[in-house]
């Protein structure tokens, strides 16, 4: 869904215009449209990942290390 939002926003559409065309594929709200807040949160998270790719990679690496050590079993 994020790819669709990014592509259509680049074409000049607003999130409000895009939202009705998005469908949640799985989970409790399967088949429904996501809320505007959810879309904006996903966009904000995407911007963070774009701005700080080294931090995201470090977090993934740390998590993998913890999993390998058996620390994250309950997660």
N, CA, C and O atoms as a Tripos MOL2 file, in Angstrom:
@<TRIPOS>MOLECULE
protein
  300   299    75     0     0
PROTEIN
NO_CHARGES

@<TRIPOS>ATOM
      1 N           0.8150   -1.1940    0.0000 N.3       1 UNK1
      2 CA          0.0000    0.0000    0.0000 C.3       1 UNK1
      3 C           0.8580    1.2570    0.0000 C.2       1 UNK1
      4 O           0.5210    2.2430   -0.6560 O.2       1 UNK1
      5 N           1.9630    1.2250    0.7320 N.am      2 UNK2
      6 CA          2.8220    2.4000    0.8140 C.3       2 UNK2
      7 C           3.3260    2.8020   -0.5670 C.2       2 UNK2
      8 O           3.3750    3.9870   -0.8970 O.2       2 UNK2
      9 N           3.7000    1.8100   -1.3690 N.am      3 UNK3
     10 CA          4.1710    2.0960   -2.7240 C.3       3 UNK3
     11 C           3.1050    2.8340   -3.5250 C.2       3 UNK3
     12 O           3.4130    3.7790   -4.2510 O.2       3 UNK3
     13 N           1.8670    2.4100   -3.3950 N.am      4 UNK4
     14 CA          0.7590    3.0470   -4.1100 C.3       4 UNK4
     15 C           0.5890    4.4900   -3.6550 C.2       4 UNK4
     16 O           0.4200    5.3890   -4.4790 O.2       4 UNK4
     17 N           0.6350    4.7090   -2.3510 N.am      5 UNK5
     18 CA          0.4800    6.0650   -1.8210 C.3       5 UNK5
     19 C           1.6190    6.9580   -2.3100 C.2       5 UNK5
     20 O           1.3820    8.0820   -2.7540 O.2       5 UNK5
     21 N           2.8420    6.4640   -2.2280 N.am      6 UNK6
     22 CA          3.9900    7.2670   -2.6700 C.3       6 UNK6
     23 C           3.9000    7.6090   -4.1560 C.2       6 UNK6
     24 O           4.1450    8.7470   -4.5570 O.2       6 UNK6
     25 N           3.5490    6.6180   -4.9620 N.am      7 UNK7
     26 CA          3.4560    6.8420   -6.4070 C.3       7 UNK7
     27 C           2.3730    7.8640   -6.7390 C.2       7 UNK7
     28 O           2.5890    8.7720   -7.5420 O.2       7 UNK7
     29 N           1.2090    7.7080   -6.1130 N.am      8 UNK8
     30 CA          0.0970    8.6010   -6.4270 C.3       8 UNK8
     31 C           0.3020    9.9990   -5.8450 C.2       8 UNK8
     32 O          -0.1490   10.9820   -6.4340 O.2       8 UNK8
     33 N           0.9700   10.1020   -4.7050 N.am      9 UNK9
     34 CA          1.2750   11.4300   -4.1610 C.3       9 UNK9
     35 C           2.2630   12.1470   -5.0630 C.2       9 UNK9
     36 O           2.1760   13.3620   -5.2440 O.2       9 UNK9
     37 N           3.2010   11.4030   -5.6280 N.am     10 UNK10
     38 CA          4.1560   11.9970   -6.5620 C.3      10 UNK10
     39 C           3.4460   12.5240   -7.8040 C.2      10 UNK10
     40 O           3.9160   13.4600   -8.4510 O.2      10 UNK10
     41 N           2.3100   11.9140   -8.1270 N.am     11 UNK11
     42 CA          1.5190   12.3590   -9.2830 C.3      11 UNK11
     43 C           0.5900   13.5170   -8.9230 C.2      11 UNK11
     44 O          -0.1450   14.0070   -9.7810 O.2      11 UNK11
     45 N           0.6130   13.9610   -7.6620 N.am     12 UNK12
     46 CA         -0.1500   15.1270   -7.2710 C.3      12 UNK12
     47 C          -1.4530   14.8720   -6.5280 C.2      12 UNK12
     48 O          -2.1820   15.8180   -6.2300 O.2      12 UNK12
     49 N          -1.7610   13.6230   -6.2250 N.am     13 UNK13
     50 CA         -3.0040   13.3250   -5.5080 C.3      13 UNK13
     51 C          -2.8040   13.4930   -4.0050 C.2      13 UNK13
     52 O          -1.6950   13.3190   -3.5000 O.2      13 UNK13
     53 N          -3.8630   13.8270   -3.3020 N.am     14 UNK14
     54 CA         -3.7990   13.9450   -1.8440 C.3      14 UNK14
     55 C          -4.0890   12.5910   -1.2060 C.2      14 UNK14
     56 O          -4.6240   11.6870   -1.8490 O.2      14 UNK14
     57 N          -3.7290   12.4660    0.0600 N.am     15 UNK15
     58 CA         -3.9790   11.2200    0.7890 C.3      15 UNK15
     59 C          -5.4810   10.9600    0.8590 C.2      15 UNK15
     60 O          -5.9210    9.8130    0.7800 O.2      15 UNK15
     61 N          -6.2580   12.0180    1.0070 N.am     16 UNK16
     62 CA         -7.7130   11.8720    1.0760 C.3      16 UNK16
     63 C          -8.2850   11.2990   -0.2230 C.2      16 UNK16
     64 O          -9.2670   10.5570   -0.1940 O.2      16 UNK16
     65 N          -7.6780   11.6390   -1.3500 N.am     17 UNK17
     66 CA         -8.1240   11.1100   -2.6400 C.3      17 UNK17
     67 C          -7.6950    9.6550   -2.8280 C.2      17 UNK17
     68 O          -8.4050    8.8750   -3.4620 O.2      17 UNK17
     69 N          -6.5500    9.2940   -2.2860 N.am     18 UNK18
     70 CA         -5.9810    7.9570   -2.4570 C.3      18 UNK18
     71 C          -6.6540    6.9420   -1.5370 C.2      18 UNK18
     72 O          -6.8630    5.7960   -1.9350 O.2      18 UNK18
     73 N          -6.9910    7.3430   -0.3230 N.am     19 UNK19
     74 CA         -7.4970    6.4470    0.7140 C.3      19 UNK19
     75 C          -8.6250    5.5220    0.2740 C.2      19 UNK19
     76 O          -8.5680    4.3350    0.5930 O.2      19 UNK19
     77 N          -9.6580    5.9960   -0.4460 N.am     20 UNK20
     78 CA        -10.7530    5.0820   -0.7990 C.3      20 UNK20
     79 C         -10.3380    3.9080   -1.6930 C.2      20 UNK20
     80 O         -11.0300    2.8910   -1.7440 O.2      20 UNK20
     81 N          -9.2190    4.0480   -2.3910 N.am     21 UNK21
     82 CA         -8.7580    2.9940   -3.2870 C.3      21 UNK21
     83 C          -7.8720    1.9640   -2.6000 C.2      21 UNK21
     84 O          -7.5330    0.9450   -3.2010 O.2      21 UNK21
     85 N          -7.4920    2.2150   -1.3520 N.am     22 UNK22
     86 CA         -6.6400    1.2920   -0.6060 C.3      22 UNK22
     87 C          -7.4950    0.3070    0.1700 C.2      22 UNK22
     88 O          -8.5050    0.6870    0.7620 O.2      22 UNK22
     89 N          -7.1020   -0.9360    0.1680 N.am     23 UNK23
     90 CA         -7.8250   -1.9950    0.8780 C.3      23 UNK23
     91 C          -6.8360   -2.7400    1.7750 C.2      23 UNK23
     92 O          -5.7520   -3.1170    1.3310 O.2      23 UNK23
     93 N          -7.2110   -2.9490    3.0270 N.am     24 UNK24
     94 CA         -6.3810   -3.7000    3.9640 C.3      24 UNK24
     95 C          -6.4710   -5.1830    3.5830 C.2      24 UNK24
     96 O          -7.5700   -5.7370    3.5500 O.2      24 UNK24
     97 N          -5.3290   -5.8410    3.2920 N.am     25 UNK25
     98 CA         -5.3700   -7.2160    2.7760 C.3      25 UNK25
     99 C          -5.5560   -8.3120    3.8170 C.2      25 UNK25
    100 O          -6.0760   -9.3790    3.4890 O.2      25 UNK25
    101 N          -5.1460   -8.0800    5.0660 N.am     26 UNK26
    102 CA         -5.2270   -9.1410    6.0760 C.3      26 UNK26
    103 C          -5.6240   -8.5680    7.4240 C.2      26 UNK26
    104 O          -5.6490   -7.3520    7.6170 O.2      26 UNK26
    105 N          -5.9310   -9.4520    8.3450 N.am     27 UNK27
    106 CA         -6.1870   -9.0350    9.7160 C.3      27 UNK27
    107 C          -7.6480   -8.7530   10.0080 C.2      27 UNK27
    108 O          -8.5360   -9.0490    9.2100 O.2      27 UNK27
    109 N          -7.8650   -8.1770   11.1650 N.am     28 UNK28
    110 CA         -9.2120   -7.9130   11.6560 C.3      28 UNK28
    111 C          -9.9930   -6.9650   10.7450 C.2      28 UNK28
    112 O         -11.2100   -7.0970   10.6150 O.2      28 UNK28
    113 N          -9.3130   -6.0240   10.1240 N.am     29 UNK29
    114 CA         -9.9830   -5.0430    9.2650 C.3      29 UNK29
    115 C          -9.8430   -5.3790    7.7790 C.2      29 UNK29
    116 O          -9.9470   -4.4960    6.9270 O.2      29 UNK29
    117 N          -9.6100   -6.6380    7.4750 N.am     30 UNK30
    118 CA         -9.4440   -7.0850    6.0950 C.3      30 UNK30
    119 C         -10.6210   -6.6050    5.2340 C.2      30 UNK30
    120 O         -11.7840   -6.7370    5.6130 O.2      30 UNK30
    121 N         -10.2850   -6.0470    4.0720 N.am     31 UNK31
    122 CA        -11.2960   -5.5950    3.1380 C.3      31 UNK31
    123 C         -11.7640   -4.1700    3.3550 C.2      31 UNK31
    124 O         -12.5410   -3.6470    2.5560 O.2      31 UNK31
    125 N         -11.3050   -3.5350    4.4200 N.am     32 UNK32
    126 CA        -11.6940   -2.1490    4.7040 C.3      32 UNK32
    127 C         -10.6010   -1.1930    4.2670 C.2      32 UNK32
    128 O          -9.4910   -1.6100    3.9400 O.2      32 UNK32
    129 N         -10.9220    0.0820    4.2660 N.am     33 UNK33
    130 CA         -9.9430    1.1150    3.9470 C.3      33 UNK33
    131 C          -9.1690    1.4870    5.2040 C.2      33 UNK33
    132 O          -9.7420    1.5060    6.2930 O.2      33 UNK33
    133 N          -7.8800    1.7820    5.0740 N.am     34 UNK34
    134 CA         -7.1190    2.2380    6.2380 C.3      34 UNK34
    135 C          -7.5570    3.6580    6.6100 C.2      34 UNK34
    136 O          -8.0660    4.4010    5.7700 O.2      34 UNK34
    137 N          -7.3550    4.0160    7.8540 N.am     35 UNK35
    138 CA         -7.6560    5.3700    8.2960 C.3      35 UNK35
    139 C          -6.6020    6.3450    7.7920 C.2      35 UNK35
    140 O          -5.4830    5.9540    7.4610 O.2      35 UNK35
    141 N          -6.9720    7.6100    7.7400 N.am     36 UNK36
    142 CA         -6.0230    8.6330    7.3100 C.3      36 UNK36
    143 C          -4.8060    8.6750    8.2260 C.2      36 UNK36
    144 O          -3.6760    8.8260    7.7610 O.2      36 UNK36
    145 N          -5.0400    8.5430    9.5270 N.am     37 UNK37
    146 CA         -3.9230    8.5730   10.4760 C.3      37 UNK37
    147 C          -2.9420    7.4430   10.2010 C.2      37 UNK37
    148 O          -1.7310    7.6380   10.2990 O.2      37 UNK37
    149 N          -3.4500    6.2670    9.8570 N.am     38 UNK38
    150 CA         -2.5720    5.1320    9.5530 C.3      38 UNK38
    151 C          -1.7120    5.4100    8.3290 C.2      38 UNK38
    152 O          -0.5310    5.0650    8.2970 O.2      38 UNK38
    153 N          -2.3030    6.0260    7.3420 N.am     39 UNK39
    154 CA         -1.5520    6.3510    6.1230 C.3      39 UNK39
    155 C          -0.4740    7.3840    6.4360 C.2      39 UNK39
    156 O           0.6700    7.2420    6.0050 O.2      39 UNK39
    157 N          -0.8410    8.4250    7.1870 N.am     40 UNK40
    158 CA          0.1410    9.4520    7.5380 C.3      40 UNK40
    159 C           1.2560    8.8810    8.4120 C.2      40 UNK40
    160 O           2.4100    9.2840    8.2660 O.2      40 UNK40
    161 N           0.9360    7.9440    9.3250 N.am     41 UNK41
    162 CA          1.9770    7.2930   10.1380 C.3      41 UNK41
    163 C           2.9310    6.4970    9.2560 C.2      41 UNK41
    164 O           4.1450    6.5400    9.4540 O.2      41 UNK41
    165 N           2.3880    5.7760    8.2880 N.am     42 UNK42
    166 CA          3.2270    4.9910    7.3730 C.3      42 UNK42
    167 C           4.1420    5.9100    6.5620 C.2      42 UNK42
    168 O           5.3100    5.5910    6.3390 O.2      42 UNK42
    169 N           3.6060    7.0480    6.1230 N.am     43 UNK43
    170 CA          4.4240    8.0090    5.3760 C.3      43 UNK43
    171 C           5.5270    8.5960    6.2540 C.2      43 UNK43
    172 O           6.6580    8.7730    5.8000 O.2      43 UNK43
    173 N           5.1970    8.9000    7.5190 N.am     44 UNK44
    174 CA          6.2000    9.4400    8.4390 C.3      44 UNK44
    175 C           7.3000    8.4190    8.7070 C.2      44 UNK44
    176 O           8.4810    8.7660    8.7430 O.2      44 UNK44
    177 N           6.9130    7.1660    8.8930 N.am     45 UNK45
    178 CA          7.8980    6.1020    9.1150 C.3      45 UNK45
    179 C           8.7930    5.9340    7.8910 C.2      45 UNK45
    180 O          10.0020    5.7420    8.0210 O.2      45 UNK45
    181 N           8.2040    6.0060    6.7220 N.am     46 UNK46
    182 CA          8.9750    5.9100    5.4840 C.3      46 UNK46
    183 C           9.9930    7.0460    5.4060 C.2      46 UNK46
    184 O          11.1450    6.8250    5.0320 O.2      46 UNK46
    185 N           9.5720    8.2560    5.7570 N.am     47 UNK47
    186 CA         10.4830    9.3980    5.7330 C.3      47 UNK47
    187 C          11.6420    9.2070    6.7100 C.2      47 UNK47
    188 O          12.7800    9.5560    6.3950 O.2      47 UNK47
    189 N          11.3630    8.6590    7.8870 N.am     48 UNK48
    190 CA         12.4340    8.3830    8.8570 C.3      48 UNK48
    191 C          13.4290    7.3830    8.2960 C.2      48 UNK48
    192 O          14.6410    7.5610    8.4160 O.2      48 UNK48
    193 N          12.8980    6.3180    7.6760 N.am     49 UNK49
    194 CA         13.7910    5.3010    7.1050 C.3      49 UNK49
    195 C          14.6510    5.9000    5.9980 C.2      49 UNK49
    196 O          15.8180    5.5380    5.8480 O.2      49 UNK49
    197 N          14.0760    6.8110    5.2250 N.am     50 UNK50
    198 CA         14.8250    7.4430    4.1440 C.3      50 UNK50
    199 C          15.8930    8.3860    4.7050 C.2      50 UNK50
    200 O          16.9940    8.4760    4.1620 O.2      50 UNK50
    201 N          15.5620    9.0880    5.7940 N.am     51 UNK51
    202 CA         16.4740   10.0740    6.3660 C.3      51 UNK51
    203 C          17.6110    9.4300    7.1620 C.2      51 UNK51
    204 O          18.7200    9.9640    7.1970 O.2      51 UNK51
    205 N          17.3460    8.2830    7.8040 N.am     52 UNK52
    206 CA         18.3320    7.6410    8.6710 C.3      52 UNK52
    207 C          18.4950    6.1650    8.3340 C.2      52 UNK52
    208 O          18.2310    5.3130    9.1830 O.2      52 UNK52
    209 N          18.9260    5.8400    7.1140 N.am     53 UNK53
    210 CA         19.0290    4.4180    6.7440 C.3      53 UNK53
    211 C          20.0330    3.6520    7.6010 C.2      53 UNK53
    212 O          19.8490    2.4610    7.8510 O.2      53 UNK53
    213 N          21.0870    4.3190    8.0510 N.am     54 UNK54
    214 CA         22.0880    3.6290    8.8700 C.3      54 UNK54
    215 C          21.5080    3.2500   10.2290 C.2      54 UNK54
    216 O          21.8760    2.2140   10.7830 O.2      54 UNK54
    217 N          20.6130    4.0620   10.7740 N.am     55 UNK55
    218 CA         19.9850    3.7370   12.0580 C.3      55 UNK55
    219 C          19.0580    2.5340   11.9140 C.2      55 UNK55
    220 O          19.0110    1.6780   12.7970 O.2      55 UNK55
    221 N          18.3310    2.4670   10.8200 N.am     56 UNK56
    222 CA         17.4350    1.3350   10.5760 C.3      56 UNK56
    223 C          18.2550    0.0580   10.4250 C.2      56 UNK56
    224 O          17.9020   -0.9780   10.9880 O.2      56 UNK56
    225 N          19.3350    0.1270    9.6750 N.am     57 UNK57
    226 CA         20.1860   -1.0440    9.4810 C.3      57 UNK57
    227 C          20.8100   -1.4930   10.7970 C.2      57 UNK57
    228 O          20.9040   -2.6900   11.0650 O.2      57 UNK57
    229 N          21.2340   -0.5380   11.6170 N.am     58 UNK58
    230 CA         21.8160   -0.8800   12.9170 C.3      58 UNK58
    231 C          20.7700   -1.5530   13.8140 C.2      58 UNK58
    232 O          21.0810   -2.5240   14.5050 O.2      58 UNK58
    233 N          19.5510   -1.0500   13.8060 N.am     59 UNK59
    234 CA         18.4850   -1.6490   14.6190 C.3      59 UNK59
    235 C          18.1900   -3.0730   14.1630 C.2      59 UNK59
    236 O          17.9950   -3.9600   14.9940 O.2      59 UNK59
    237 N          18.1570   -3.2970   12.8560 N.am     60 UNK60
    238 CA         17.9150   -4.6410   12.3240 C.3      60 UNK60
    239 C          19.0460   -5.5780   12.7300 C.2      60 UNK60
    240 O          18.8070   -6.7240   13.1100 O.2      60 UNK60
    241 N          20.2670   -5.0880   12.6490 N.am     61 UNK61
    242 CA         21.4310   -5.8860   13.0100 C.3      61 UNK61
    243 C          21.4070   -6.2360   14.4980 C.2      61 UNK61
    244 O          21.6550   -7.3810   14.8760 O.2      61 UNK61
    245 N          21.1060   -5.2420   15.3410 N.am     62 UNK62
    246 CA         21.0360   -5.4860   16.7850 C.3      62 UNK62
    247 C          19.9510   -6.5030   17.1180 C.2      62 UNK62
    248 O          20.1530   -7.3810   17.9560 O.2      62 UNK62
    249 N          18.8170   -6.3860   16.4700 N.am     63 UNK63
    250 CA         17.7110   -7.3090   16.7200 C.3      63 UNK63
    251 C          18.0900   -8.7250   16.3070 C.2      63 UNK63
    252 O          17.7930   -9.6830   17.0210 O.2      63 UNK63
    253 N          18.7460   -8.8630   15.1550 N.am     64 UNK64
    254 CA         19.1720  -10.1820   14.6890 C.3      64 UNK64
    255 C          20.1610  -10.8060   15.6700 C.2      64 UNK64
    256 O          20.1090  -12.0070   15.9360 O.2      64 UNK64
    257 N          21.0550   -9.9890   16.2000 N.am     65 UNK65
    258 CA         22.0240  -10.4750   17.1790 C.3      65 UNK65
    259 C          21.3190  -10.9600   18.4430 C.2      65 UNK65
    260 O          21.6410  -12.0240   18.9730 O.2      65 UNK65
    261 N          20.3540  -10.1700   18.9230 N.am     66 UNK66
    262 CA         19.6120  -10.5560   20.1200 C.3      66 UNK66
    263 C          18.8220  -11.8400   19.8900 C.2      66 UNK66
    264 O          18.7460  -12.6910   20.7760 O.2      66 UNK66
    265 N          18.2390  -11.9820   18.7170 N.am     67 UNK67
    266 CA         17.5090  -13.2100   18.4010 C.3      67 UNK67
    267 C          18.4250  -14.4110   18.3800 C.2      67 UNK67
    268 O          18.0770  -15.4820   18.8790 O.2      67 UNK67
    269 N          19.6030  -14.2290   17.7980 N.am     68 UNK68
    270 CA         20.5640  -15.3290   17.7250 C.3      68 UNK68
    271 C          21.0080  -15.7510   19.1230 C.2      68 UNK68
    272 O          21.2950  -16.9250   19.3570 O.2      68 UNK68
    273 N          21.0650  -14.7980   20.0480 N.am     69 UNK69
    274 CA         21.4710  -15.0970   21.4260 C.3      69 UNK69
    275 C          20.3140  -15.6280   22.2550 C.2      69 UNK69
    276 O          20.5130  -16.0460   23.3960 O.2      69 UNK69
    277 N          19.0980  -15.6190   21.6940 N.am     70 UNK70
    278 CA         17.9490  -16.1350   22.4050 C.3      70 UNK70
    279 C          17.3040  -15.1500   23.3600 C.2      70 UNK70
    280 O          16.4630  -15.5430   24.1690 O.2      70 UNK70
    281 N          17.6710  -13.8940   23.2890 N.am     71 UNK71
    282 CA         17.1650  -12.8750   24.2010 C.3      71 UNK71
    283 C          15.7380  -12.4800   23.8400 C.2      71 UNK71
    284 O          14.9680  -12.1250   24.7320 O.2      71 UNK71
    285 N          15.3600  -12.5290   22.5720 N.am     72 UNK72
    286 CA         14.0710  -12.0270   22.1060 C.3      72 UNK72
    287 C          13.0430  -13.1370   21.9020 C.2      72 UNK72
    288 O          12.2110  -13.0390   21.0000 O.2      72 UNK72
    289 N          13.0790  -14.1470   22.6860 N.am     73 UNK73
    290 CA         12.1300  -15.2600   22.5040 C.3      73 UNK73
    291 C          10.6930  -14.8410   22.7050 C.2      73 UNK73
    292 O           9.8030  -15.3300   22.0100 O.2      73 UNK73
    293 N          10.4460  -13.9380   23.6510 N.am     74 UNK74
    294 CA          9.0660  -13.5540   23.9490 C.3      74 UNK74
    295 C           8.5130  -12.5600   22.9450 C.2      74 UNK74
    296 O           7.3060  -12.3170   22.9570 O.2      74 UNK74
    297 N           9.3230  -11.9740   22.0790 N.am     75 UNK75
    298 CA          8.8320  -11.0250   21.0980 C.3      75 UNK75
    299 C           8.2650  -11.8050   19.9780 C.2      75 UNK75
    300 O           7.7780  -11.2270   19.0060 O.2      75 UNK75
@<TRIPOS>BOND
     1     1     2 1
     2     2     3 1
     3     3     4 2
     4     3     5 am
     5     5     6 1
     6     6     7 1
     7     7     8 2
     8     7     9 am
     9     9    10 1
    10    10    11 1
    11    11    12 2
    12    11    13 am
    13    13    14 1
    14    14    15 1
    15    15    16 2
    16    15    17 am
    17    17    18 1
    18    18    19 1
    19    19    20 2
    20    19    21 am
    21    21    22 1
    22    22    23 1
    23    23    24 2
    24    23    25 am
    25    25    26 1
    26    26    27 1
    27    27    28 2
    28    27    29 am
    29    29    30 1
    30    30    31 1
    31    31    32 2
    32    31    33 am
    33    33    34 1
    34    34    35 1
    35    35    36 2
    36    35    37 am
    37    37    38 1
    38    38    39 1
    39    39    40 2
    40    39    41 am
    41    41    42 1
    42    42    43 1
    43    43    44 2
    44    43    45 am
    45    45    46 1
    46    46    47 1
    47    47    48 2
    48    47    49 am
    49    49    50 1
    50    50    51 1
    51    51    52 2
    52    51    53 am
    53    53    54 1
    54    54    55 1
    55    55    56 2
    56    55    57 am
    57    57    58 1
    58    58    59 1
    59    59    60 2
    60    59    61 am
    61    61    62 1
    62    62    63 1
    63    63    64 2
    64    63    65 am
    65    65    66 1
    66    66    67 1
    67    67    68 2
    68    67    69 am
    69    69    70 1
    70    70    71 1
    71    71    72 2
    72    71    73 am
    73    73    74 1
    74    74    75 1
    75    75    76 2
    76    75    77 am
    77    77    78 1
    78    78    79 1
    79    79    80 2
    80    79    81 am
    81    81    82 1
    82    82    83 1
    83    83    84 2
    84    83    85 am
    85    85    86 1
    86    86    87 1
    87    87    88 2
    88    87    89 am
    89    89    90 1
    90    90    91 1
    91    91    92 2
    92    91    93 am
    93    93    94 1
    94    94    95 1
    95    95    96 2
    96    95    97 am
    97    97    98 1
    98    98    99 1
    99    99   100 2
   100    99   101 am
   101   101   102 1
   102   102   103 1
   103   103   104 2
   104   103   105 am
   105   105   106 1
   106   106   107 1
   107   107   108 2
   108   107   109 am
   109   109   110 1
   110   110   111 1
   111   111   112 2
   112   111   113 am
   113   113   114 1
   114   114   115 1
   115   115   116 2
   116   115   117 am
   117   117   118 1
   118   118   119 1
   119   119   120 2
   120   119   121 am
   121   121   122 1
   122   122   123 1
   123   123   124 2
   124   123   125 am
   125   125   126 1
   126   126   127 1
   127   127   128 2
   128   127   129 am
   129   129   130 1
   130   130   131 1
   131   131   132 2
   132   131   133 am
   133   133   134 1
   134   134   135 1
   135   135   136 2
   136   135   137 am
   137   137   138 1
   138   138   139 1
   139   139   140 2
   140   139   141 am
   141   141   142 1
   142   142   143 1
   143   143   144 2
   144   143   145 am
   145   145   146 1
   146   146   147 1
   147   147   148 2
   148   147   149 am
   149   149   150 1
   150   150   151 1
   151   151   152 2
   152   151   153 am
   153   153   154 1
   154   154   155 1
   155   155   156 2
   156   155   157 am
   157   157   158 1
   158   158   159 1
   159   159   160 2
   160   159   161 am
   161   161   162 1
   162   162   163 1
   163   163   164 2
   164   163   165 am
   165   165   166 1
   166   166   167 1
   167   167   168 2
   168   167   169 am
   169   169   170 1
   170   170   171 1
   171   171   172 2
   172   171   173 am
   173   173   174 1
   174   174   175 1
   175   175   176 2
   176   175   177 am
   177   177   178 1
   178   178   179 1
   179   179   180 2
   180   179   181 am
   181   181   182 1
   182   182   183 1
   183   183   184 2
   184   183   185 am
   185   185   186 1
   186   186   187 1
   187   187   188 2
   188   187   189 am
   189   189   190 1
   190   190   191 1
   191   191   192 2
   192   191   193 am
   193   193   194 1
   194   194   195 1
   195   195   196 2
   196   195   197 am
   197   197   198 1
   198   198   199 1
   199   199   200 2
   200   199   201 am
   201   201   202 1
   202   202   203 1
   203   203   204 2
   204   203   205 am
   205   205   206 1
   206   206   207 1
   207   207   208 2
   208   207   209 am
   209   209   210 1
   210   210   211 1
   211   211   212 2
   212   211   213 am
   213   213   214 1
   214   214   215 1
   215   215   216 2
   216   215   217 am
   217   217   218 1
   218   218   219 1
   219   219   220 2
   220   219   221 am
   221   221   222 1
   222   222   223 1
   223   223   224 2
   224   223   225 am
   225   225   226 1
   226   226   227 1
   227   227   228 2
   228   227   229 am
   229   229   230 1
   230   230   231 1
   231   231   232 2
   232   231   233 am
   233   233   234 1
   234   234   235 1
   235   235   236 2
   236   235   237 am
   237   237   238 1
   238   238   239 1
   239   239   240 2
   240   239   241 am
   241   241   242 1
   242   242   243 1
   243   243   244 2
   244   243   245 am
   245   245   246 1
   246   246   247 1
   247   247   248 2
   248   247   249 am
   249   249   250 1
   250   250   251 1
   251   251   252 2
   252   251   253 am
   253   253   254 1
   254   254   255 1
   255   255   256 2
   256   255   257 am
   257   257   258 1
   258   258   259 1
   259   259   260 2
   260   259   261 am
   261   261   262 1
   262   262   263 1
   263   263   264 2
   264   263   265 am
   265   265   266 1
   266   266   267 1
   267   267   268 2
   268   267   269 am
   269   269   270 1
   270   270   271 1
   271   271   272 2
   272   271   273 am
   273   273   274 1
   274   274   275 1
   275   275   276 2
   276   275   277 am
   277   277   278 1
   278   278   279 1
   279   279   280 2
   280   279   281 am
   281   281   282 1
   282   282   283 1
   283   283   284 2
   284   283   285 am
   285   285   286 1
   286   286   287 1
   287   287   288 2
   288   287   289 am
   289   289   290 1
   290   290   291 1
   291   291   292 2
   292   291   293 am
   293   293   294 1
   294   294   295 1
   295   295   296 2
   296   295   297 am
   297   297   298 1
   298   298   299 1
   299   299   300 2
@<TRIPOS>SUBSTRUCTURE
     1 UNK1         2 RESIDUE 1 A UNK
     2 UNK2         6 RESIDUE 1 A UNK
     3 UNK3        10 RESIDUE 1 A UNK
     4 UNK4        14 RESIDUE 1 A UNK
     5 UNK5        18 RESIDUE 1 A UNK
     6 UNK6        22 RESIDUE 1 A UNK
     7 UNK7        26 RESIDUE 1 A UNK
     8 UNK8        30 RESIDUE 1 A UNK
     9 UNK9        34 RESIDUE 1 A UNK
    10 UNK10       38 RESIDUE 1 A UNK
    11 UNK11       42 RESIDUE 1 A UNK
    12 UNK12       46 RESIDUE 1 A UNK
    13 UNK13       50 RESIDUE 1 A UNK
    14 UNK14       54 RESIDUE 1 A UNK
    15 UNK15       58 RESIDUE 1 A UNK
    16 UNK16       62 RESIDUE 1 A UNK
    17 UNK17       66 RESIDUE 1 A UNK
    18 UNK18       70 RESIDUE 1 A UNK
    19 UNK19       74 RESIDUE 1 A UNK
    20 UNK20       78 RESIDUE 1 A UNK
    21 UNK21       82 RESIDUE 1 A UNK
    22 UNK22       86 RESIDUE 1 A UNK
    23 UNK23       90 RESIDUE 1 A UNK
    24 UNK24       94 RESIDUE 1 A UNK
    25 UNK25       98 RESIDUE 1 A UNK
    26 UNK26      102 RESIDUE 1 A UNK
    27 UNK27      106 RESIDUE 1 A UNK
    28 UNK28      110 RESIDUE 1 A UNK
    29 UNK29      114 RESIDUE 1 A UNK
    30 UNK30      118 RESIDUE 1 A UNK
    31 UNK31      122 RESIDUE 1 A UNK
    32 UNK32      126 RESIDUE 1 A UNK
    33 UNK33      130 RESIDUE 1 A UNK
    34 UNK34      134 RESIDUE 1 A UNK
    35 UNK35      138 RESIDUE 1 A UNK
    36 UNK36      142 RESIDUE 1 A UNK
    37 UNK37      146 RESIDUE 1 A UNK
    38 UNK38      150 RESIDUE 1 A UNK
    39 UNK39      154 RESIDUE 1 A UNK
    40 UNK40      158 RESIDUE 1 A UNK
    41 UNK41      162 RESIDUE 1 A UNK
    42 UNK42      166 RESIDUE 1 A UNK
    43 UNK43      170 RESIDUE 1 A UNK
    44 UNK44      174 RESIDUE 1 A UNK
    45 UNK45      178 RESIDUE 1 A UNK
    46 UNK46      182 RESIDUE 1 A UNK
    47 UNK47      186 RESIDUE 1 A UNK
    48 UNK48      190 RESIDUE 1 A UNK
    49 UNK49      194 RESIDUE 1 A UNK
    50 UNK50      198 RESIDUE 1 A UNK
    51 UNK51      202 RESIDUE 1 A UNK
    52 UNK52      206 RESIDUE 1 A UNK
    53 UNK53      210 RESIDUE 1 A UNK
    54 UNK54      214 RESIDUE 1 A UNK
    55 UNK55      218 RESIDUE 1 A UNK
    56 UNK56      222 RESIDUE 1 A UNK
    57 UNK57      226 RESIDUE 1 A UNK
    58 UNK58      230 RESIDUE 1 A UNK
    59 UNK59      234 RESIDUE 1 A UNK
    60 UNK60      238 RESIDUE 1 A UNK
    61 UNK61      242 RESIDUE 1 A UNK
    62 UNK62      246 RESIDUE 1 A UNK
    63 UNK63      250 RESIDUE 1 A UNK
    64 UNK64      254 RESIDUE 1 A UNK
    65 UNK65      258 RESIDUE 1 A UNK
    66 UNK66      262 RESIDUE 1 A UNK
    67 UNK67      266 RESIDUE 1 A UNK
    68 UNK68      270 RESIDUE 1 A UNK
    69 UNK69      274 RESIDUE 1 A UNK
    70 UNK70      278 RESIDUE 1 A UNK
    71 UNK71      282 RESIDUE 1 A UNK
    72 UNK72      286 RESIDUE 1 A UNK
    73 UNK73      290 RESIDUE 1 A UNK
    74 UNK74      294 RESIDUE 1 A UNK
    75 UNK75      298 RESIDUE 1 A UNK
